[in-house]
Amino acid sequence: MATLNEVNKPSNQQANNGVGSLELRQEKQNSDESFTKAPTMENNKKPRLYLHIGTPKTGTTAIQNFLPLNKSLLEEQGFCFPDFGYRYQGVGKYRNGHFLVHHSSGGSLEDETEAKRSEDERFVEGLDKIKELTNTYPNIILSDENIWNAYWQRENFWSVLKNALDERKIELKVIVYLRRQDLAIESYWIQRVKYKLHMSFKYYVDSGKCNFFKLDYYKQLEDISKIIGKENIIVRVYEKQQFEGNGNTLISDFLNTLGLELDERYVSADIVANTSLHGSFLETKRLLNIMPYFRTPGWPVKYLRMVQQESEQDYKVPNGEYFTYDRQIAFLEKYKESNELVAREYMNRENGILFKDKIEKRTDTPVQYSAQELVLICGKMIRFINEDNDMKINNLKVRLEEANKKLAEANKRLAYANRPLTKKITSKIRHAIFKNKDV
């Protein structure tokens, strides 16, 4: 187990971007670049629910893994990240806020009606459990990135939630991380391809299929703030140079929004991150997704990662570029005004700058992959699959031999144990035969 300060240590440049002394941090927070931080507990009379709603692809899993790992330390400081025991297929167990927006679909109308009734009951049940927890903990934390994109699936979601919390005398604070739109949609498309999507990135964007991901951040925030108020929304930017707190990491930034500071007491699991598929390796998976056999989640991604890692030992594998530079700039232009409004109205930035990372120059033409390159990747993937299957078969053979040996030994013991009984039965049979002969 490693301390958080030992994980993802910032560079010198990052360390100079706002950690420093308490006075320096205070000065930064009071400037026009200040961010909305949670009020201190002394000024918080009502118990409070912090609802972390994503957005997707902004490190939500890292936050969700961190919170239960530091459960005791957080609870000592009055913050509870509860596990209600609710489990949903395909949803991580630490997405403890998912019950608020879970939506079942498919099946008959009767099945869907019953499912909705069950979802409504769990919605109320979960909020009642939160109310009970506030008797011990003044701050409750829920997290689920699906809320950002899918809250509309529950009719009047924000009104219903706010009214329900008001009835229970609980204050609501929403935390949301925003990622630059071009990077967000690229990352989301990559995730969908690794799952089962087979449409090209260009078609995904041009056809409007990407619109499920709510990229007009100002419009989405306004819809929420109309119900709960701007003052109850904490907006953060998913860029390393904008992370606040001790260490300038995502975790330190998230703790900062709660009024907590990252220090050596907090721990993080030693997690080995999976290699992200990109370039021709991701393109291979996309094309394979055309066949239903290859749409099984997680397969054959495992073997494509192995091929990619092997290739990286021989040469530098180029990252995939899914936007051309002109298309990228045009895409971002659509959200320029929206982003400026978010910066001004939700982050108190008079200059209207929301994202600060430089837009890197990309290729002017779409990347093309040769048939030879893709076939070679498939061939290497098949080799790894065969090697893996051979190893599994050999392991099964060893286990079978061991099982046969144990069976043979058991039969021997059984035969030995039955000898006295066999002798006794044989003796009685012989006695009966001789007795009948005498008669």
Sine and cosine of phi, psi and omega as CSV:
sin_phi,cos_phi,sin_psi,cos_psi,sin_omega,cos_omega
0.00,0.00,0.78,-0.62,-0.05,-1.00
-0.94,-0.33,0.52,-0.86,0.10,-1.00
-0.96,0.29,0.42,-0.91,-0.05,-1.00
-0.89,0.45,-0.51,0.86,-0.01,-1.00
-0.96,0.28,-0.22,0.98,0.07,-1.00
-1.00,-0.04,-0.20,0.98,-0.03,-1.00
-0.97,-0.22,0.74,-0.67,0.01,-1.00
0.80,0.60,0.79,0.61,0.02,-1.00
-0.88,0.48,0.71,-0.71,-0.03,-1.00
-0.96,0.26,0.37,-0.93,0.10,-1.00
-0.96,0.29,0.18,-0.98,0.03,-1.00
-0.86,0.51,-0.63,0.78,0.00,-1.00
-0.90,0.44,-0.68,0.73,0.02,-1.00
-0.90,0.43,-0.65,0.76,-0.04,-1.00
-0.89,0.46,-0.44,0.90,0.00,-1.00
-1.00,0.03,0.04,1.00,-0.07,-1.00
-1.00,-0.08,0.48,0.88,0.15,-0.99
0.77,-0.64,0.16,0.99,0.07,-1.00
-0.98,0.17,-0.98,0.21,0.18,-0.98
0.69,0.73,-0.47,-0.88,-0.05,-1.00
-0.99,0.12,0.22,-0.98,0.05,-1.00
-0.87,0.49,-0.63,0.78,-0.01,-1.00
-0.90,0.44,-0.65,0.76,0.00,-1.00
-0.91,0.42,-0.67,0.74,0.01,-1.00
-0.90,0.43,-0.66,0.75,-0.02,-1.00
-0.90,0.43,-0.64,0.77,0.03,-1.00
-0.89,0.46,-0.64,0.77,-0.01,-1.00
-0.91,0.40,-0.64,0.77,-0.05,-1.00
-0.94,0.34,-0.44,0.90,-0.01,-1.00
-1.00,0.07,-0.11,0.99,0.00,-1.00
-0.98,0.18,0.01,-1.00,0.02,-1.00
-0.95,0.33,-0.11,0.99,0.05,-1.00
-0.99,-0.14,0.20,0.98,-0.10,-1.00
-0.91,0.42,0.42,-0.91,0.05,-1.00
-0.89,-0.47,0.42,-0.91,-0.04,-1.00
-0.96,0.27,0.88,-0.47,-0.03,-1.00
-0.94,-0.34,0.50,-0.87,-0.02,-1.00
-0.89,0.45,0.67,-0.74,0.06,-1.00
-0.88,0.47,0.42,-0.91,0.01,-1.00
-0.94,0.33,0.36,-0.93,-0.06,-1.00
-0.89,0.46,-0.49,0.87,-0.03,-1.00
-0.86,0.51,-0.53,0.85,-0.03,-1.00
-1.00,-0.08,0.04,1.00,-0.07,-1.00
-0.96,-0.27,0.99,-0.16,-0.05,-1.00
-0.99,0.14,-0.65,0.76,0.02,-1.00
-0.98,0.17,0.53,-0.85,0.21,-0.98
-0.89,0.45,0.44,-0.90,-0.17,-0.99
-0.76,-0.64,0.65,-0.76,0.12,-0.99
-0.96,-0.28,0.89,-0.46,0.14,-0.99
-1.00,-0.05,0.90,-0.44,-0.03,-1.00
-0.94,-0.33,0.95,-0.31,-0.01,-1.00
-1.00,-0.01,0.91,-0.41,-0.18,-0.98
-0.93,-0.37,0.32,0.95,0.02,-1.00
0.96,-0.26,-0.64,-0.77,0.08,1.00
-0.96,0.26,0.18,-0.98,0.08,-1.00
-0.84,0.54,0.48,-0.88,0.04,-1.00
0.92,0.40,0.56,0.83,0.09,-1.00
-0.79,-0.62,0.61,0.79,0.07,-1.00
0.96,0.27,0.39,0.92,-0.04,-1.00
-0.88,0.47,-0.61,0.79,0.00,-1.00
-0.90,0.43,-0.62,0.78,0.03,-1.00
-0.88,0.48,-0.68,0.73,0.03,-1.00
-0.91,0.42,-0.70,0.71,-0.04,-1.00
-0.91,0.41,-0.51,0.86,0.07,-1.00
-0.97,0.23,-0.55,0.84,-0.03,-1.00
-0.93,0.37,-0.69,0.72,-0.15,-0.99
-0.88,0.48,-0.77,0.63,0.02,-1.00
-0.93,0.38,-0.47,0.88,0.02,-1.00
-0.91,0.42,-0.48,0.88,-0.01,-1.00
-0.93,-0.38,0.50,0.87,-0.09,-1.00
-0.81,0.59,-0.77,0.63,-0.08,-1.00
-0.90,0.44,-0.70,0.72,-0.02,-1.00
-0.90,0.43,-0.66,0.75,0.03,-1.00
-0.91,0.42,-0.66,0.76,-0.01,-1.00
-0.92,0.40,-0.55,0.83,0.07,-1.00
-0.87,0.49,-0.47,0.88,-0.02,-1.00
-0.99,-0.15,0.15,0.99,0.10,-0.99
1.00,-0.03,0.26,0.97,-0.01,-1.00
-0.89,-0.46,0.78,-0.62,-0.01,-1.00
-0.88,-0.48,0.78,-0.63,0.11,-0.99
-0.94,-0.35,1.00,0.01,-0.20,-0.98
-0.98,0.21,0.47,-0.89,0.18,-0.98
-0.92,-0.40,0.95,-0.32,-0.04,-1.00
-0.99,0.14,-0.11,0.99,-0.02,-1.00
1.00,0.09,0.07,1.00,0.02,-1.00
-0.97,0.23,0.74,-0.67,0.01,-1.00
-0.76,-0.65,0.67,-0.74,-0.02,-1.00
-0.74,-0.67,0.63,-0.77,-0.01,-1.00
-0.87,0.49,0.77,-0.64,0.04,-1.00
0.98,0.21,0.11,0.99,-0.02,-1.00
-0.88,-0.47,0.81,-0.58,0.00,-1.00
-0.85,0.53,0.58,-0.81,-0.09,-1.00
-0.93,0.37,-0.31,0.95,0.00,-1.00
-1.00,0.00,0.02,1.00,0.14,-0.99
-0.99,0.14,0.94,0.33,-0.18,-0.98
-0.96,0.28,-0.12,0.99,0.06,-1.00
-0.99,-0.12,0.07,1.00,-0.10,-0.99
-0.92,0.40,-0.45,0.89,-0.02,-1.00
-0.87,0.49,-0.36,0.93,-0.02,-1.00
-0.94,0.35,-0.48,0.88,-0.09,-1.00
-0.80,-0.60,0.11,0.99,-0.06,-1.00
-0.86,0.51,0.70,-0.71,-0.05,-1.00
-0.71,-0.71,0.87,-0.49,0.05,-1.00
-1.00,-0.03,0.66,-0.75,0.03,-1.00
-0.67,-0.74,0.31,-0.95,-0.02,-1.00
0.99,-0.11,0.29,-0.96,-0.01,-1.00
0.99,0.11,-0.14,-0.99,-0.04,-1.00
-0.97,0.24,0.22,-0.97,0.04,-1.00
-0.87,0.50,-0.62,0.79,0.02,-1.00
-0.89,0.45,-0.67,0.74,0.01,-1.00
-0.90,0.44,-0.68,0.73,-0.01,-1.00
-0.92,0.40,-0.61,0.80,0.03,-1.00
-0.90,0.44,-0.69,0.72,0.01,-1.00
-0.92,0.40,-0.63,0.78,0.01,-1.00
-0.90,0.44,-0.68,0.74,0.00,-1.00
-0.90,0.43,-0.63,0.78,0.03,-1.00
-0.88,0.48,-0.67,0.74,0.02,-1.00
-0.91,0.42,-0.65,0.76,0.03,-1.00
-0.90,0.44,-0.67,0.75,0.01,-1.00
-0.90,0.44,-0.65,0.76,0.02,-1.00
-0.91,0.42,-0.64,0.77,0.00,-1.00
-0.94,0.34,-0.56,0.83,0.06,-1.00
-0.84,0.54,-0.76,0.65,0.00,-1.00
-0.93,0.38,-0.68,0.73,-0.02,-1.00
-0.87,0.50,-0.70,0.71,0.00,-1.00
-0.89,0.46,-0.68,0.73,0.02,-1.00
-0.92,0.40,-0.56,0.83,0.08,-1.00
-0.91,0.42,-0.61,0.79,0.05,-1.00
-0.91,0.40,-0.60,0.80,0.05,-1.00
-0.90,0.45,-0.70,0.71,0.03,-1.00
-0.85,0.53,-0.67,0.74,0.01,-1.00
-0.90,0.43,-0.63,0.78,-0.01,-1.00
-0.92,0.40,-0.49,0.87,-0.02,-1.00
-0.93,0.38,-0.22,0.98,0.11,-0.99
-0.93,0.37,-0.39,0.92,0.00,-1.00
-0.94,-0.34,-0.64,0.77,-0.08,-1.00
-0.87,-0.49,0.81,-0.59,-0.01,-1.00
-0.96,0.27,-0.26,0.97,-0.02,-1.00
-0.77,-0.64,0.79,-0.61,0.05,-1.00
-0.91,-0.42,0.66,-0.75,0.01,-1.00
-0.89,-0.45,0.81,-0.58,0.14,-0.99
-0.86,-0.51,0.52,-0.85,-0.02,-1.00
-0.59,-0.81,0.74,-0.67,0.15,-0.99
-0.25,-0.97,0.90,-0.43,-0.06,-1.00
-0.94,0.35,-0.27,0.96,-0.01,-1.00
-0.95,0.32,-0.32,0.95,-0.03,-1.00
-0.88,0.48,-0.63,0.78,-0.04,-1.00
-0.85,0.53,-0.71,0.70,-0.08,-1.00
-1.00,-0.01,-0.39,0.92,-0.22,-0.97
-0.84,-0.55,0.21,0.98,-0.04,-1.00
-0.90,0.43,-0.39,0.92,-0.01,-1.00
-0.91,0.42,-0.28,0.96,0.00,-1.00
-0.93,0.37,-0.37,0.93,0.12,-0.99
-0.97,-0.25,0.88,-0.47,-0.11,-0.99
-0.83,0.56,0.75,-0.67,0.02,-1.00
0.78,0.62,0.71,0.71,-0.14,-0.99
-0.79,0.61,-0.80,0.60,-0.12,-0.99
-0.93,0.36,-0.59,0.81,0.05,-1.00
-0.91,0.41,-0.71,0.71,-0.01,-1.00
-0.89,0.46,-0.70,0.71,-0.03,-1.00
-0.91,0.42,-0.73,0.68,-0.02,-1.00
-0.88,0.47,-0.69,0.72,0.01,-1.00
-0.89,0.46,-0.66,0.75,0.00,-1.00
-0.90,0.43,-0.62,0.79,0.02,-1.00
-0.96,0.29,-0.60,0.80,0.06,-1.00
-0.88,0.48,-0.66,0.75,0.03,-1.00
-0.87,0.49,-0.54,0.84,-0.02,-1.00
-1.00,-0.06,0.10,0.99,0.02,-1.00
0.84,0.55,0.75,0.66,0.02,-1.00
-0.86,-0.52,0.74,-0.67,0.02,-1.00
-1.00,0.08,0.61,-0.79,-0.02,-1.00
-0.95,-0.32,0.78,-0.63,0.16,-0.99
-0.81,-0.58,0.80,-0.60,-0.01,-1.00
-0.98,-0.21,0.76,-0.65,0.07,-1.00
-0.93,-0.37,0.78,-0.62,0.00,-1.00
-0.66,-0.75,0.71,-0.71,0.07,-1.00
-0.97,-0.24,0.71,-0.70,-0.02,-1.00
-0.92,-0.40,0.69,-0.73,0.03,-1.00
-0.90,-0.44,0.58,-0.81,0.00,-1.00
-0.79,0.61,0.71,-0.71,-0.24,-0.97
-0.86,0.51,-0.63,0.78,-0.02,-1.00
-0.91,0.41,-0.65,0.76,0.02,-1.00
-0.95,0.33,-0.59,0.81,-0.01,-1.00
-0.90,0.43,-0.73,0.69,-0.08,-1.00
-0.96,0.29,-0.53,0.85,0.10,-1.00
-0.89,0.45,-0.74,0.68,-0.03,-1.00
-0.90,0.44,-0.64,0.77,-0.01,-1.00
-0.93,0.37,-0.65,0.76,0.04,-1.00
-0.89,0.45,-0.68,0.74,0.04,-1.00
-0.86,0.52,-0.69,0.73,0.03,-1.00
-0.88,0.48,-0.67,0.74,-0.02,-1.00
-0.92,0.39,-0.59,0.80,0.04,-1.00
-0.91,0.41,-0.67,0.74,0.03,-1.00
-0.88,0.48,-0.43,0.90,0.03,-1.00
-0.99,0.12,-0.93,0.37,0.01,-1.00
-0.26,-0.97,0.00,1.00,-0.04,-1.00
-0.92,0.40,0.67,-0.75,0.01,-1.00
-0.84,-0.54,0.03,1.00,0.04,-1.00
-0.98,0.19,0.50,-0.87,-0.01,-1.00
-0.93,0.37,0.35,-0.94,0.02,-1.00
-0.89,0.46,-0.67,0.75,-0.01,-1.00
-0.87,0.50,-0.72,0.69,0.01,-1.00
-0.92,0.39,-0.62,0.79,0.00,-1.00
-0.85,0.53,-0.64,0.77,-0.01,-1.00
-0.99,0.16,-0.77,0.64,-0.11,-0.99
-0.92,0.40,-0.54,0.84,-0.05,-1.00
-0.98,0.18,-0.20,0.98,-0.03,-1.00
1.00,0.07,0.08,1.00,0.03,-1.00
-0.87,0.49,-0.44,0.90,-0.03,-1.00
-0.97,0.26,-0.12,0.99,-0.10,-0.99
-0.94,0.34,-0.19,0.98,0.11,-0.99
-0.87,0.49,-0.57,0.82,0.06,-1.00
-0.98,0.20,0.90,-0.43,-0.09,-1.00
-0.98,0.22,0.99,-0.14,-0.12,-0.99
-0.99,-0.12,-0.25,0.97,0.10,-0.99
-0.99,0.14,1.00,0.08,-0.16,-0.99
-0.89,0.46,-0.62,0.78,-0.03,-1.00
-0.90,0.43,-0.72,0.69,0.00,-1.00
-0.86,0.51,-0.70,0.71,-0.02,-1.00
-0.91,0.42,-0.68,0.74,0.01,-1.00
-0.92,0.40,-0.60,0.80,0.03,-1.00
-0.90,0.43,-0.64,0.77,0.04,-1.00
-0.87,0.50,-0.61,0.79,0.00,-1.00
-0.97,0.24,-0.71,0.71,-0.09,-1.00
-0.92,0.39,-0.43,0.90,0.05,-1.00
-0.86,0.51,-0.48,0.88,-0.03,-1.00
-1.00,-0.09,-0.71,0.70,-0.14,-0.99
-0.96,-0.27,-0.20,0.98,0.01,-1.00
1.00,-0.04,0.64,-0.77,0.01,-1.00
-0.84,0.54,-0.59,0.81,-0.07,-1.00
-0.91,0.41,-0.23,0.97,-0.02,-1.00
-0.97,-0.23,0.21,0.98,0.05,-1.00
-0.90,-0.44,0.84,-0.54,0.04,-1.00
-0.97,-0.23,0.94,-0.33,-0.05,-1.00
-0.99,-0.17,0.78,-0.62,0.06,-1.00
-0.82,-0.58,0.38,-0.93,-0.03,-1.00
-0.94,-0.34,0.75,-0.66,-0.02,-1.00
-1.00,0.09,0.96,0.27,0.10,-0.99
-0.62,-0.79,0.72,-0.69,-0.09,-1.00
-0.83,0.55,-0.65,0.76,-0.05,-1.00
-0.94,0.33,-0.23,0.97,0.01,-1.00
-0.97,-0.23,-0.02,1.00,0.03,-1.00
-0.94,0.34,0.70,-0.71,0.01,-1.00
-0.98,-0.21,0.12,-0.99,0.08,-1.00
1.00,-0.07,0.07,-1.00,-0.07,-1.00
-0.94,0.34,0.95,-0.30,0.00,-1.00
0.95,-0.32,-0.24,0.97,-0.01,-1.00
0.78,0.63,0.79,0.62,0.07,-1.00
-0.89,-0.46,0.18,-0.98,0.06,-1.00
-0.86,0.52,-0.68,0.74,-0.04,-1.00
-0.91,0.42,-0.70,0.71,0.01,-1.00
-0.89,0.45,-0.59,0.81,0.01,-1.00
-0.92,0.40,-0.69,0.72,-0.01,-1.00
-0.90,0.43,-0.70,0.72,0.03,-1.00
-0.88,0.48,-0.60,0.80,0.01,-1.00
-0.88,0.48,-0.58,0.81,0.03,-1.00
-0.91,0.41,-0.38,0.93,0.02,-1.00
-1.00,-0.01,-0.06,1.00,-0.06,-1.00
1.00,0.09,0.29,0.96,0.00,-1.00
-0.94,-0.35,0.36,-0.93,0.01,-1.00
-0.85,-0.52,0.72,-0.70,0.04,-1.00
-0.93,0.37,0.78,-0.63,0.09,-1.00
-0.58,-0.81,-0.12,-0.99,-0.13,-0.99
-0.93,0.37,-0.19,0.98,0.02,-1.00
-0.95,0.31,-0.48,0.88,-0.02,-1.00
-0.98,0.19,0.56,-0.83,0.01,-1.00
-0.82,-0.58,0.37,-0.93,0.07,-1.00
-0.71,-0.70,0.63,-0.78,0.03,-1.00
-0.91,0.42,0.55,-0.83,0.08,-1.00
-0.98,0.22,1.00,-0.03,-0.09,-1.00
-0.99,-0.16,0.78,-0.63,0.11,-0.99
-1.00,-0.06,0.92,-0.39,-0.06,-1.00
-0.96,0.30,0.64,-0.77,0.07,-1.00
-0.94,0.35,0.61,-0.79,0.07,-1.00
-0.91,0.42,0.75,-0.66,0.00,-1.00
-0.99,0.15,0.76,-0.65,0.07,-1.00
-0.94,0.35,0.65,-0.76,0.08,-1.00
-0.46,-0.89,0.13,-0.99,0.05,-1.00
0.84,0.54,-0.69,-0.72,-0.09,-1.00
-0.91,0.41,-0.42,0.91,-0.01,-1.00
-0.95,0.30,-0.64,0.76,0.08,-1.00
-0.93,0.36,-0.61,0.79,0.02,-1.00
-0.89,0.46,-0.60,0.80,0.06,-1.00
-0.88,0.48,-0.71,0.71,0.02,-1.00
-0.89,0.45,-0.65,0.76,0.00,-1.00
-0.87,0.50,-0.70,0.71,-0.01,-1.00
-0.93,0.36,-0.61,0.79,0.04,-1.00
-0.91,0.42,-0.47,0.88,-0.01,-1.00
-0.90,0.44,-0.27,0.96,0.06,-1.00
-0.87,0.49,-0.52,0.86,0.04,-1.00
-1.00,-0.05,0.83,-0.56,-0.06,-1.00
-0.80,0.59,-0.51,0.86,-0.04,-1.00
-0.84,0.54,-0.52,0.85,-0.08,-1.00
-0.99,-0.11,0.15,0.99,-0.04,-1.00
-1.00,-0.03,0.05,1.00,0.02,-1.00
-0.89,0.46,0.82,-0.58,-0.03,-1.00
-0.83,0.56,0.74,-0.67,0.05,-1.00
1.00,0.07,-0.15,0.99,-0.01,-1.00
-0.72,-0.69,0.75,-0.66,0.09,1.00
-1.00,-0.09,0.54,0.84,-0.04,-1.00
-0.82,0.57,-0.63,0.78,0.00,-1.00
-0.81,0.59,-0.71,0.70,-0.07,-1.00
-0.98,0.21,-0.53,0.85,0.08,-1.00
-0.91,0.41,-0.60,0.80,0.08,-1.00
-0.89,0.46,-0.64,0.77,0.00,-1.00
-0.90,0.44,-0.64,0.77,0.04,-1.00
-0.91,0.41,-0.69,0.72,-0.01,-1.00
-0.89,0.45,-0.69,0.72,0.00,-1.00
-0.91,0.43,-0.61,0.80,0.05,-1.00
-0.91,0.42,-0.66,0.75,-0.01,-1.00
-0.91,0.41,-0.58,0.82,-0.03,-1.00
-0.91,0.41,-0.33,0.94,0.06,-1.00
-0.97,0.26,-0.40,0.92,-0.05,-1.00
-0.99,-0.13,-0.54,0.84,-0.03,-1.00
-0.37,-0.93,0.29,-0.96,0.01,-1.00
-0.97,0.23,0.91,-0.41,0.00,-1.00
-0.98,0.20,0.87,-0.50,-0.04,-1.00
-0.94,0.35,0.63,-0.78,0.10,-0.99
-0.93,0.37,0.53,-0.85,0.03,-1.00
-0.95,0.32,0.62,-0.78,0.12,-0.99
-0.89,-0.46,0.92,-0.38,-0.16,-0.99
-0.99,-0.14,-0.48,0.88,0.21,-0.98
-1.00,-0.06,0.64,-0.77,0.33,-0.95
-0.98,0.22,0.29,-0.96,-0.10,-1.00
-0.87,0.49,-0.70,0.72,-0.02,-1.00
-0.90,0.44,-0.67,0.74,-0.01,-1.00
-0.93,0.36,-0.59,0.81,0.03,-1.00
-0.89,0.46,-0.73,0.68,0.00,-1.00
-0.90,0.44,-0.67,0.74,0.02,-1.00
-0.90,0.44,-0.62,0.79,0.01,-1.00
-0.90,0.43,-0.72,0.70,-0.01,-1.00
-0.92,0.38,-0.52,0.86,-0.02,-1.00
-0.87,0.50,-0.52,0.85,0.00,-1.00
-0.88,0.47,-0.45,0.89,-0.10,-1.00
-0.94,-0.35,0.15,0.99,-0.07,-1.00
-0.87,0.50,-0.78,0.62,-0.03,-1.00
-0.90,0.44,-0.68,0.73,0.02,-1.00
-0.86,0.51,-0.71,0.71,-0.02,-1.00
-0.91,0.42,-0.62,0.78,0.02,-1.00
-0.90,0.44,-0.65,0.76,0.02,-1.00
-0.91,0.41,-0.63,0.77,0.06,-1.00
-0.88,0.48,-0.72,0.69,-0.02,-1.00
-0.87,0.50,-0.69,0.73,-0.06,-1.00
-0.96,0.26,-0.72,0.69,-0.17,-0.99
-1.00,0.02,-0.45,0.89,-0.06,-1.00
-0.94,-0.34,-0.24,0.97,-0.01,-1.00
-0.79,-0.61,0.13,0.99,0.07,-1.00
0.84,0.55,0.62,0.78,0.02,-1.00
-0.97,-0.26,0.96,-0.27,-0.06,-1.00
-0.91,0.42,-0.44,0.90,-0.01,-1.00
-0.98,0.21,-0.14,0.99,0.06,-1.00
0.95,0.32,0.27,0.96,-0.01,-1.00
-1.00,-0.05,0.90,-0.44,0.00,-1.00
-1.00,-0.07,-0.77,0.63,-0.02,-1.00
-0.96,-0.28,0.69,-0.73,-0.10,-0.99
-0.92,-0.38,-0.27,0.96,0.01,-1.00
-0.90,0.44,0.63,-0.78,-0.02,-1.00
-0.93,0.36,0.63,-0.78,0.09,-1.00
-0.99,0.12,0.94,-0.34,-0.07,-1.00
-0.95,0.31,0.60,-0.80,0.05,-1.00
-0.92,0.39,0.77,-0.63,-0.01,-1.00
-0.91,-0.41,0.03,-1.00,0.03,-1.00
-0.91,0.42,0.48,-0.88,0.01,-1.00
-1.00,-0.01,-0.17,0.99,0.00,-1.00
-0.80,-0.60,0.53,-0.85,0.02,-1.00
-0.86,0.51,0.62,-0.78,0.02,-1.00
-0.95,0.32,0.73,-0.68,0.03,-1.00
-0.91,-0.40,0.64,-0.77,0.02,-1.00
-0.91,-0.41,0.73,-0.69,-0.03,-1.00
-0.98,0.21,0.46,-0.89,0.05,-1.00
-0.87,0.49,-0.61,0.79,0.00,-1.00
-0.87,0.49,-0.68,0.74,-0.01,-1.00
-0.90,0.45,-0.70,0.71,-0.04,-1.00
-0.94,0.34,-0.63,0.78,0.03,-1.00
-0.91,0.42,-0.63,0.78,0.02,-1.00
-0.89,0.46,-0.66,0.75,0.04,-1.00
-0.89,0.46,-0.69,0.73,0.03,-1.00
-0.88,0.47,-0.66,0.75,0.01,-1.00
-0.88,0.47,-0.69,0.72,0.03,-1.00
-0.92,0.40,-0.60,0.80,0.03,-1.00
-0.89,0.45,-0.68,0.73,0.03,-1.00
-0.88,0.47,-0.62,0.78,0.03,-1.00
-0.87,0.49,-0.70,0.71,0.01,-1.00
-0.92,0.40,-0.61,0.80,0.04,-1.00
-0.89,0.45,-0.71,0.70,0.01,-1.00
-0.89,0.45,-0.68,0.74,0.03,-1.00
-0.88,0.47,-0.66,0.75,0.01,-1.00
-0.91,0.42,-0.68,0.73,0.02,-1.00
-0.91,0.42,-0.64,0.77,0.04,-1.00
-0.87,0.49,-0.67,0.74,0.02,-1.00
-0.90,0.44,-0.67,0.75,0.02,-1.00
-0.91,0.42,-0.65,0.76,0.01,-1.00
-0.90,0.44,-0.69,0.72,0.03,-1.00
-0.89,0.46,-0.65,0.76,0.05,-1.00
-0.90,0.44,-0.63,0.78,0.04,-1.00
-0.92,0.40,-0.62,0.79,0.05,-1.00
-0.88,0.47,-0.70,0.71,0.02,-1.00
-0.87,0.49,-0.71,0.70,0.01,-1.00
-0.90,0.44,-0.60,0.80,0.02,-1.00
-0.92,0.40,-0.68,0.73,0.04,-1.00
-0.88,0.48,-0.68,0.73,0.03,-1.00
-0.89,0.46,-0.66,0.75,0.01,-1.00
-0.91,0.42,-0.64,0.77,0.03,-1.00
-0.91,0.42,-0.64,0.77,0.04,-1.00
-0.88,0.47,-0.69,0.72,0.02,-1.00
-0.90,0.43,-0.59,0.81,0.03,-1.00
-0.92,0.39,-0.67,0.74,0.02,-1.00
-0.89,0.45,-0.68,0.73,0.03,-1.00
-0.89,0.45,-0.63,0.77,0.02,-1.00
-0.91,0.42,-0.64,0.77,0.03,-1.00
-0.90,0.43,-0.63,0.78,0.04,-1.00
-0.89,0.45,-0.71,0.70,0.00,-1.00
-0.89,0.45,-0.61,0.79,0.00,-1.00
-0.92,0.40,-0.68,0.73,0.02,-1.00
-0.89,0.45,-0.68,0.73,0.00,-1.00
-0.91,0.42,-0.65,0.76,-0.01,-1.00
-0.92,0.40,-0.47,0.88,-0.04,-1.00
-1.00,0.03,-0.10,1.00,-0.05,-1.00
-0.85,0.53,-0.77,0.63,0.01,-1.00
-0.85,0.53,-0.65,0.76,-0.01,-1.00
-0.91,0.41,-0.65,0.76,0.01,-1.00
-0.89,0.45,-0.69,0.73,0.02,-1.00
-0.88,0.47,-0.67,0.74,-0.02,-1.00
-0.90,0.44,-0.68,0.73,0.00,-1.00
-0.91,0.40,-0.67,0.74,0.01,-1.00
-0.88,0.47,-0.67,0.74,0.00,-1.00
-0.89,0.46,-0.66,0.75,0.00,-1.00
-0.92,0.40,-0.61,0.79,0.02,-1.00
-0.90,0.43,-0.71,0.70,0.02,-1.00
-0.88,0.48,-0.68,0.73,0.01,-1.00
-0.87,0.50,-0.66,0.75,-0.01,-1.00
-0.92,0.39,-0.60,0.80,0.00,-1.00
-0.91,0.42,-0.75,0.66,0.00,-1.00
-0.89,0.46,-0.60,0.80,0.00,-1.00
-0.90,0.44,-0.65,0.76,0.01,-1.00
-0.92,0.38,-0.57,0.82,0.04,-1.00
-0.91,0.42,-0.66,0.75,0.01,-1.00
-0.88,0.48,-0.60,0.80,0.02,-1.00
-0.92,0.38,0.00,0.00,0.00,0.00
